[in-house]
Amino acid sequence: MADPTIEAARDVLGDALGELRATLAGVSVDDLNRRPAGPSSNPLAVIAAHALSSTRSWLSLAMGAPLPERDRPAEFRTVADDDFLAWADDRAAECRRLLEGDAPFEPTRIGAAPWRSGDLAEAPVSAAWALLHALDHLGEHVGHAHLTRQLLDERG
């Protein structure tokens, strides 16, 4: 029998990734890079790149998988091109795969997140915390993406 925590996480992850993909659907490359709330806001491409990269990293930590290379500051400099949606779909698939398989979830396993800044980079976190944070953080950015898409649609 599958771990009920991981089963629940798969459902939440799948819903959030589906919502993010629906928000990106039908948006031109120009609009993926547009900042509809002003120059200090993030475009959809940045929101999606950061959300997907962060989710992959936190899920890797949660599941005891090798941590992916990550350049967090570069995520905020993302500029979408014609291949962006394929990249986003691939990254979402990587996130889903991290919650597949039969390896037992070890919620008390401790790890660190080197992509965090300062002392947080070496601060220990449990696998349970990493899993919950991955889903919470993704949900937050899906909300940001929805709002950004609404602004894009309203401003045409």
SELUMSE-846393 format. One record per residue (C-alpha): residue in one letter; x, y, z. Coordinates in steps of 0.02 Angstrom, whole numbers. Example, Ala and Ser with C-alpha at 12.3 -4.5 7.8 and 13.67 -1.06 7.14 Angstrom:
REM SELUMSE-846393
{"A"; {615; -225; 390}}
{"S"; {684; -53; 357}}
REM end
This chain:
REM SELUMSE-846393
{"M"; {0; 0; 0}}
{"A"; {63; 173; -44}}
{"D"; {106; 297; 91}}
{"P"; {-51; 402; 123}}
{"T"; {52; 559; 147}}
{"I"; {135; 539; -22}}
{"E"; {-31; 494; -103}}
{"A"; {-105; 655; -35}}
{"A"; {49; 753; -90}}
{"R"; {32; 681; -267}}
{"D"; {-147; 742; -275}}
{"V"; {-104; 917; -211}}
{"L"; {48; 927; -325}}
{"G"; {-51; 869; -477}}
{"D"; {-187; 997; -446}}
{"A"; {-63; 1139; -424}}
{"L"; {40; 1092; -576}}
{"G"; {-118; 1078; -679}}
{"E"; {-174; 1250; -622}}
{"L"; {-4; 1324; -663}}
{"R"; {-4; 1246; -836}}
{"A"; {-182; 1308; -870}}
{"T"; {-126; 1483; -821}}
{"L"; {15; 1477; -948}}
{"A"; {-91; 1402; -1087}}
{"G"; {-128; 1515; -1234}}
{"V"; {-11; 1653; -1177}}
{"S"; {106; 1724; -1308}}
{"V"; {293; 1726; -1278}}
{"D"; {282; 1916; -1266}}
{"D"; {149; 1904; -1132}}
{"L"; {246; 1769; -1037}}
{"N"; {383; 1901; -1020}}
{"R"; {270; 2051; -988}}
{"R"; {262; 2134; -816}}
{"P"; {80; 2188; -808}}
{"A"; {91; 2256; -630}}
{"G"; {241; 2366; -668}}
{"P"; {429; 2351; -682}}
{"S"; {455; 2282; -507}}
{"S"; {331; 2139; -532}}
{"N"; {373; 1967; -601}}
{"P"; {312; 1905; -769}}
{"L"; {228; 1735; -788}}
{"A"; {388; 1658; -855}}
{"V"; {484; 1706; -698}}
{"I"; {344; 1649; -582}}
{"A"; {333; 1480; -670}}
{"A"; {521; 1454; -681}}
{"H"; {545; 1492; -498}}
{"A"; {394; 1391; -440}}
{"L"; {443; 1237; -540}}
{"S"; {629; 1245; -498}}
{"S"; {594; 1272; -314}}
{"T"; {466; 1132; -308}}
{"R"; {586; 1010; -391}}
{"S"; {722; 1056; -266}}
{"W"; {613; 1041; -111}}
{"L"; {533; 879; -170}}
{"S"; {706; 807; -203}}
{"L"; {755; 849; -26}}
{"A"; {593; 778; 43}}
{"M"; {610; 614; -50}}
{"G"; {796; 589; -22}}
{"A"; {834; 607; -208}}
{"P"; {994; 688; -270}}
{"L"; {976; 876; -259}}
{"P"; {969; 958; -430}}
{"E"; {1086; 1098; -477}}
{"R"; {995; 1260; -449}}
{"D"; {1035; 1442; -483}}
{"R"; {896; 1527; -386}}
{"P"; {943; 1707; -437}}
{"A"; {940; 1656; -621}}
{"E"; {760; 1599; -603}}
{"F"; {712; 1781; -578}}
{"R"; {800; 1829; -740}}
{"T"; {705; 1700; -844}}
{"V"; {653; 1757; -1017}}
{"A"; {532; 1642; -1105}}
{"D"; {558; 1588; -1283}}
{"D"; {463; 1472; -1400}}
{"D"; {524; 1320; -1301}}
{"F"; {471; 1385; -1130}}
{"L"; {309; 1286; -1114}}
{"A"; {399; 1125; -1161}}
{"W"; {530; 1164; -1029}}
{"A"; {393; 1197; -901}}
{"D"; {305; 1034; -945}}
{"D"; {469; 938; -926}}
{"R"; {504; 1018; -757}}
{"A"; {326; 979; -698}}
{"A"; {351; 797; -752}}
{"E"; {512; 791; -651}}
{"C"; {417; 853; -499}}
{"R"; {283; 720; -522}}
{"R"; {413; 582; -542}}
{"L"; {490; 627; -375}}
{"L"; {329; 570; -289}}
{"E"; {314; 410; -390}}
{"G"; {394; 246; -346}}
{"D"; {391; 129; -200}}
{"A"; {530; 197; -90}}
{"P"; {460; 231; 84}}
{"F"; {441; 411; 136}}
{"E"; {550; 448; 286}}
{"P"; {475; 607; 362}}
{"T"; {607; 622; 498}}
{"R"; {755; 614; 378}}
{"I"; {856; 774; 396}}
{"G"; {936; 872; 254}}
{"A"; {988; 1046; 206}}
{"A"; {940; 1159; 61}}
{"P"; {1100; 1235; -11}}
{"W"; {1000; 1351; -126}}
{"R"; {942; 1450; 26}}
{"S"; {1042; 1604; 73}}
{"G"; {1152; 1635; 222}}
{"D"; {1137; 1524; 375}}
{"L"; {979; 1446; 304}}
{"A"; {1082; 1354; 173}}
{"E"; {1147; 1237; 306}}
{"A"; {999; 1240; 425}}
{"P"; {929; 1064; 446}}
{"V"; {752; 1029; 390}}
{"S"; {654; 868; 400}}
{"A"; {589; 779; 246}}
{"A"; {413; 813; 311}}
{"W"; {448; 1000; 319}}
{"A"; {525; 999; 145}}
{"L"; {373; 908; 73}}
{"L"; {248; 1027; 152}}
{"H"; {352; 1179; 105}}
{"A"; {364; 1120; -77}}
{"L"; {175; 1109; -91}}
{"D"; {140; 1270; 5}}
{"H"; {266; 1371; -94}}
{"L"; {203; 1303; -260}}
{"G"; {24; 1347; -212}}
{"E"; {76; 1524; -168}}
{"H"; {155; 1548; -338}}
{"V"; {9; 1471; -429}}
{"G"; {-95; 1608; -349}}
{"H"; {30; 1738; -408}}
{"A"; {21; 1666; -583}}
{"H"; {-170; 1675; -582}}
{"L"; {-166; 1859; -531}}
{"T"; {-33; 1899; -660}}
{"R"; {-133; 1813; -795}}
{"Q"; {-288; 1911; -745}}
{"L"; {-191; 2073; -763}}
{"L"; {-126; 2019; -933}}
{"D"; {-300; 1973; -992}}
{"E"; {-376; 2137; -929}}
{"R"; {-241; 2247; -1007}}
{"G"; {-241; 2150; -1170}}
REM end
